[in-house]
Amino acid sequence: MSLGGGGQQQLQQLSQEIQAIEEEIEELEADVEELREEQTEIEEAKEALDVLETGSTVQVPLGGDAYVRAEVEDIDEVVVSLGGGYAAEQDAEDAVDVLDEKKATIDERIEDVQGEISELGEEADQLEQQAQQAQQQMMQQQMQAQQGQPPQDDE
């Protein structure tokens, strides 16, 4: 008769749940990092709109890390992505407003994701405590079995 078989299974299950939570936390942390990169890009765009003037020379990305020099014909003709595959031409001031709205939305999303990370962390901590308790019970049962004593129920 093997004592603690159910305890071993419980420990394995708790370990798997903890690992799944840790993987989910890593994915969410990667999401936060991507959102922060988006924030940085928005700040850079706002800064550029603030300092650029009509007639300025800029490097325009073509893709594949290739750029071409171009002259800004009119700083008040800025095309801003509105989301969902839509874009609109705005003057510089309105473009900054759109970028500020995007940044605010990203800020909210980061807060939400960090809240999820915190909740998952608490859940993982609880599961780790359960795993420690189960492991202590198994060790106690094994010691009692080795000493030939009947297992005692913890109350």
Secondary structure as GFF3:
##gff-version 3
##sequence-region A 1 155
A	DSSP	alpha_helix	5	51	.	.	.	ID=ss1
A	DSSP	beta_strand	57	63	.	.	.	ID=ss2
A	DSSP	beta_strand	66	71	.	.	.	ID=ss3
A	DSSP	beta_strand	78	83	.	.	.	ID=ss4
A	DSSP	beta_strand	86	90	.	.	.	ID=ss5
A	DSSP	alpha_helix	92	146	.	.	.	ID=ss6
###
